[in-house]
C-alpha cells in the first residue's frame, strides 16, 4: 500500500526560500562600481552543519558612510506586475539571498564607510528554520584595523566573541563571514528594544 506524503499542514515552516528571495537579490552594488566588494559565507547550525534553507538580508551604507534612501531593489513593471530588477545605477544598500544546499550565501555590495564612532559594518538579518524570531548581527571588515579597536560594540565584547563579527579578508575584495546560529563560536547576535 502506498502511503501519501505529507500535506502542507503537516510540514514545518516557515518556508523562507519560497517567495522572499528575488532575482538579483545579492547584487546590491551597481555593476562596475569601483568600491564593490563580495561578502560570502555559510550559515551553520549548532553542530556545524550547513543550514540549506536560511535567508540572509544585508543592509549597508555607501562608501561615504551615508545610509541610502533610494528604493528600487524590487521594482515591478507597472503594466504587467512582473519583476524588473534593480535599475543598475542606484545603490539601495539592501540585498536578500537564500542559502544554497551547503548553507552558502553571497552578496556584492559597496564597501561600507564609517558612521560616527562605529567602524564600517554591514547589518545582517538571518531567517532560518527553528528560529521563532529572526536574528540580527553585524559584519565588520578587518580593515582599517584601528577602527575595529575603537568600535563601541566590539570593545564591549571579549576578543573571542568580537572575532565572530569580523569577516576574513580573501583576495580581490572578497570577505568571508560564516554565521553560526549556536554552539562553539556562535556569532554574536544583537537585540533591539
C-alpha positions as CSV (number, residue, x, y, z in Angstrom):
1,X,0.0,0.0,0.0
2,X,1.3,3.5,-0.9
3,X,1.5,5.9,2.0
4,X,0.7,9.5,0.9
5,X,3.4,12.2,1.5
6,X,2.9,15.0,4.0
7,X,0.5,17.7,3.2
8,X,1.4,21.4,3.8
9,X,-0.4,21.3,7.1
10,X,1.9,18.5,8.2
11,X,5.1,20.2,7.4
12,X,7.1,22.6,9.5
13,X,7.7,26.2,8.2
14,X,8.2,28.9,7.6
15,X,9.5,28.5,4.1
16,X,11.8,31.5,3.7
17,X,13.1,30.5,0.3
18,X,9.7,30.2,-1.3
19,X,8.6,33.8,-2.0
20,X,11.0,36.1,-0.3
21,X,14.1,35.9,-2.5
22,X,14.1,37.9,-5.7
23,X,16.2,37.8,-8.8
24,X,19.5,39.7,-8.3
25,X,18.9,39.9,-4.6
26,X,22.6,39.7,-3.9
27,X,23.7,42.2,-6.5
28,X,23.5,45.3,-4.3
29,X,26.3,47.3,-5.9
30,X,25.8,48.8,-9.3
31,X,27.7,46.9,-12.0
32,X,31.3,48.1,-12.5
33,X,31.4,50.3,-9.4
34,X,35.0,50.6,-8.2
35,X,34.1,50.2,-4.5
36,X,32.4,46.8,-5.0
37,X,33.2,44.0,-2.6
38,X,31.9,40.5,-2.2
39,X,30.9,39.2,1.2
40,X,30.1,35.5,1.4
41,X,29.9,32.7,3.9
42,X,27.9,29.8,5.3
43,X,25.1,29.6,7.8
44,X,25.8,26.8,10.2
45,X,23.8,25.2,13.0
46,X,25.0,24.2,16.5
47,X,26.6,21.0,15.2
48,X,28.5,22.9,12.5
49,X,26.2,21.5,9.8
50,X,25.0,23.8,6.9
51,X,21.5,25.4,7.1
52,X,20.3,25.0,3.5
53,X,17.1,26.9,3.7
54,X,18.0,30.1,5.5
55,X,17.5,33.6,4.2
56,X,20.2,36.3,4.7
57,X,19.3,40.0,4.4
58,X,22.1,42.6,4.2
59,X,21.9,46.4,4.7
60,X,24.8,48.8,4.5
61,X,25.8,52.4,3.9
62,X,27.7,53.6,0.9
63,X,31.5,54.3,0.9
64,X,30.8,57.7,2.4
65,X,29.1,56.2,5.4
66,X,25.7,57.6,4.4
67,X,22.7,55.3,4.5
68,X,20.9,55.2,1.1
69,X,17.3,56.3,0.9
70,X,16.8,55.0,-2.6
71,X,14.1,52.5,-3.3
72,X,14.3,50.1,-6.2
73,X,15.6,46.7,-5.0
74,X,12.4,45.0,-6.1
75,X,11.0,47.2,-8.9
76,X,7.9,45.9,-10.7
77,X,6.6,46.6,-14.1
78,X,3.6,48.9,-13.6
79,X,1.8,47.3,-16.5
80,X,2.4,43.5,-16.0
81,X,3.4,43.5,-12.4
82,X,6.5,41.4,-13.4
83,X,9.8,41.8,-11.7
84,X,12.0,44.5,-13.3
85,X,15.0,44.1,-11.0
86,X,17.4,46.9,-10.0
87,X,18.0,49.8,-12.3
88,X,21.7,49.2,-12.4
89,X,22.6,52.8,-11.3
90,X,21.2,53.4,-7.8
91,X,22.7,51.9,-4.7
92,X,19.9,50.9,-2.4
93,X,22.1,49.3,0.3
94,X,19.7,46.3,0.6
95,X,20.0,42.7,-0.5
96,X,18.3,39.4,0.3
97,X,19.7,35.9,-0.6
98,X,18.8,32.4,0.2
99,X,21.4,29.9,1.3
100,X,22.2,27.0,-1.0
101,X,22.3,23.3,-0.2
102,X,25.7,23.8,1.6
103,X,24.4,26.8,3.6
104,X,26.4,29.2,1.4
105,X,25.3,32.8,0.7
106,X,26.9,35.7,-1.1
107,X,26.3,39.4,-1.8
108,X,28.1,42.0,-3.9
109,X,27.8,45.4,-2.3
110,X,29.7,48.6,-1.9
111,X,32.5,48.9,0.8
112,X,30.7,50.5,3.7
113,X,32.1,53.7,5.1
114,X,32.3,54.5,8.8
115,X,29.3,56.1,10.6
116,X,30.1,58.2,13.7
117,X,32.3,56.3,16.1
118,X,31.4,52.9,14.6
119,X,33.9,51.0,12.4
120,X,32.5,50.3,8.9
121,X,30.0,47.4,9.0
122,X,27.1,45.8,7.2
123,X,23.9,44.9,9.1
124,X,22.7,41.3,8.7
125,X,19.3,39.8,9.4
126,X,19.0,36.0,9.4
127,X,15.8,34.0,9.0
128,X,16.1,30.2,9.4
129,X,14.1,27.2,10.3
130,X,13.8,26.6,14.0
131,X,14.0,30.3,14.8
132,X,10.9,31.8,16.2
133,X,12.3,35.3,15.6
134,X,14.9,36.4,13.1
135,X,18.4,37.2,14.3
136,X,20.4,40.4,13.8
137,X,24.2,40.7,13.6
138,X,26.9,42.8,12.0
139,X,29.7,42.1,9.6
140,X,32.8,44.2,10.2
141,X,35.5,44.4,7.6
142,X,39.0,43.7,9.0
143,X,40.4,47.0,7.8
144,X,41.2,49.6,8.8
145,X,42.4,47.7,11.9
146,X,42.5,50.8,14.1
147,X,38.8,51.4,13.5
148,X,37.9,48.0,14.9
149,X,39.7,48.6,18.2
150,X,37.7,51.9,18.7
151,X,34.3,50.5,17.8
152,X,32.0,50.6,20.9
153,X,30.3,47.3,20.2
154,X,33.5,45.4,19.5
155,X,35.2,47.0,22.5
156,X,32.3,45.8,24.8
157,X,33.0,42.1,23.9
158,X,35.7,39.7,24.8
159,X,38.2,39.2,22.0
160,X,36.8,35.7,21.0
161,X,33.2,37.0,20.9
162,X,34.2,40.1,19.0
163,X,36.1,37.9,16.4
164,X,32.7,36.3,15.5
165,X,31.7,39.7,14.0
166,X,34.8,40.3,11.8
167,X,34.9,39.0,8.3
168,X,38.1,37.3,7.0
169,X,39.8,39.1,4.0
170,X,40.3,37.0,0.9
171,X,41.9,38.0,-2.4
172,X,40.3,40.6,-4.8
173,X,38.0,42.4,-2.5
174,X,36.3,39.3,-1.1
175,X,35.4,38.7,2.5
176,X,34.3,35.5,4.2
177,X,31.7,35.7,7.1
178,X,30.2,32.5,8.4
179,X,27.2,32.8,10.7
180,X,27.0,30.2,13.5
181,X,23.5,30.1,14.9
182,X,24.6,28.4,18.2
183,X,27.3,26.3,19.8
184,X,31.0,26.8,19.8
185,X,32.0,30.0,18.1
186,X,28.4,31.2,18.0
187,X,28.0,34.5,16.2
188,X,27.2,37.5,18.4
189,X,23.6,38.4,17.8
190,X,22.0,41.8,18.7
191,X,18.7,42.5,20.4
192,X,16.9,45.7,19.6
193,X,14.3,47.1,22.0
